[in-house]
Amino acid sequence: MAKGLKLEIGLSTVIFFCVLVAGGASPIAFLPLLAALLHEIGHIIVMLICGQKIARIKILPIGLDIKTAPCVSSYKADIAISIAGILANICVIMICSRFESTDTLNFFKISNMILILLNILPIRSLDGGQILEKTLELTTSPDTAERVMKTVSFFCLVLLWSFAVWIFFESNYNFTLLMMCIYLFVGIFVR
């Protein structure tokens, strides 16, 4: 482990994994988590290539919270870092496609595809939102970028929330996407 790097595991993560294991979750249930981990590793690799020093990694139930040491970073580097997670999942899908199809492998590919589809949404705290925000900051004033991001994030969240409600009823009350929408909304608009 790099000198000065703090690795933390949140209490919510410990509880989440205990519930999964105690609930008798099959090993297949951990494949979406592996897809999320590979996504985050993509970000970390490009951060290191861009010369950023990682100060803290906190393991969360659905990914990692990565904090970098204070440094000067260009918008282009920030865009590359945001794209890296999506590209990591695309690479995983391409690698998986080279092997004989099985139910487990197909589920892992679908997990990666869903992660890509969610992360390309132009919602501020997702990769697509980070890419859009940094691109706007390159081409417009900070105030304009802020207004556009809040508006686009809000409308995308409304559409995602509508889809989540449909999924909730069609899937016999799977509330995962609804919870993600609430988490994103609070993270963006309730600061």
N, C-alpha and C positions, 0 to 999 in steps of 0.2 A: 504494500500500500504506500502511496506517495506520502512524503513527509508533510505534516500539517493537514492532511486530508481527514476530515471527520466522517465516519460512516455511522448513520443512525437508523434505528428501526423504530418506527412510531408504534405507540400502543395500539392504535387502530389496526395496524398491520398484523401484530401478534394476535389480536382478537379475531381478525378476518381469517387468518390461516388456521387457528385453533377451531373455529366454527366449521371451516371446510373439512378439516381432518376428522373432527368429532362427528360431523354430519355424514361421514362415509363417502365423501366426494371421490369419484373415480379419478385415476391419474389424468384422464383426458380433460378434466375440469381445470387443470393447471396449464394447459396449452395456450389459452388466451393470455395468461400471465407471462408465459415464456415469450410470446409474440410482443407483448408490451416491453419486456426486458430487452429484447433484441432491438426494438425501436429506440429505446433510450441509449443503448450502447452505440447506435449510429450517431446520435447527437454527441455523445462523449468523445468519440473518435474524431469528429470534425472540430469539436472544441479544442482538443489537444493539438490538432494540425494547425488550427488558427492561432495557437499560442496562448490560449486561455488556461489559467490554472484553476483547477477545481478545488474549492475549499471544503464543500460539504456535499455528501450524497445521503439523502434520507429515503429509505425504502418505504413506499406507500403501498396500500393494498392493490392499486392499479397502475403502478409505475414507480418512477423515481422523481424526487424533487432535487434538482441539481443546482447548487449555488456556486458561482465562480468568484474567485478573488477579484477585487476591484482592478479593472484594467480598461484601457482604451480599445474599443472594438469598432470596426467599421460596420456600416449597414450591410454591406455585401457579405461580410463574415457572418453577421447575425442571420441573414437570409440563408446562407449555405448551411449553417447549423440547424436551422428550422427544417430545411429540405432533407437533411441527412437521415432523420428518423423515418420519414416516408420512404426514402430510397432503400433503407435497411430492410423494411418490410417487403418492398418490391423484390429485392435480391433474395430474400427468404422464399418468396413464392416461386421465383425462377428456379432456385435450387431444388425446392420440393417437387417441381414439375418434372425434374429429371429422373425421379424415382417412380416405381410402380405405384399406382393409385391404391390407397387403402382408406377405410373410413377415418382412421386416426389422422392420416396425412391430409386428407381432404378437410377435416375439421380444423387442422392447424393452418392450412392455406386460407380457409374462410376467415379464421380469426385474424390473420394478417390483412386480408382484404378489408374487413370491417374496420380495423384500426386505421388503414389508409383512408378509407372513405370518411371516417369521422375526423381525422386529423387534417384533411385538406379543406374542411369547412372554414370559411373566413370569419371565425369567431375568435375574438382577441386572445384568449388563453390557449387556443389550439395552434398547431403549426401553420395552418393556412392563414389564420389571423395574424400570426407573427410575420409571415411572409408579406401579407398585404400591408400591415402597419409599417414595416421597414421600407417597403417600396414607396408607400405614400410619403414617408418622412424624407426619402431621397428626392421626391419630385414636388412636394407641396409644403406649405407652412405647417408647423406643429399643431396649430389650432384646427386647421382643415383636416389633417390626419386624424386628430382626436375625434372630431365630429363624425367623420366618415366611419371610423372604426366602431364608435358607439352605435351608430345607425345600422350598419351592416351586421354587427354582432347581434343586435336586438332582433332584427328581422330573421336572421338565420336561426336564432334560438327559438323564435316563435314557430318557424317551420319544423325544426327538430322536435320541439315540444309536441306539436300536433302529431308528428309521426310516432313519438313515444307513447302518446295516449292511445293511438291506434294499435301499436304493438302490445300495450298493456292489456287491452281487451281481447285482442286476437290470440294472445299467447297464454291465456288463462292467468292473467295478473302478474306477468313478469315486469317488475318495476325498475329494472336496472337502468334503462335509458332515461326514464323519468328522473331517477336520482342523479344521473349525470347532468341532465338539463338544469336541475336545481343547483347543483354544485357549480356549474359554469355561470349561471345567472348571478348567484351570490358572489362568486369570485370577480365578476366584471362590474356589476352595478351596485353592490352593497359593500363598499370599501370604507 
